[in-house]
């Protein structure tokens, strides 16, 4: 997934890794999707 991340008034394009974890129903019967998202942040640039 690609998008813009803004931190301390600085915007940079970032790329995040997304893994679909599956679907399940909650106690009320609603469908829910689970995802895992990871990425790296550069502390020098703030983004």
C-alpha positions, -999 to +999 in steps of 0.1 A: +000+000+000+014+034-009+003+068+005+014+100+021+024+102+058+027+136+075+046+141+107+057+174+121+043+192+090+066+171+067+048+148+042+066+119+025+054+091+003+055+058+022+050+021+012+035-003+038+034-041+037-002-054+041-011-090+048-048-101+048-054-122+080-089-135+072-126-129+078-147-137+108-181-128+124-182-108+156-207-116+184-234-095+167-230-114+134-211-086+115-183-096+091-149-084+102-116-084+083-082-086+098-050-071+084-014-068+095+005-037+084+042-030+087+067-005+075+099+014+084+103+049+097+133+071+092+139+090+125+162+115+108+135+128+085+106+123+109+088+102+084 
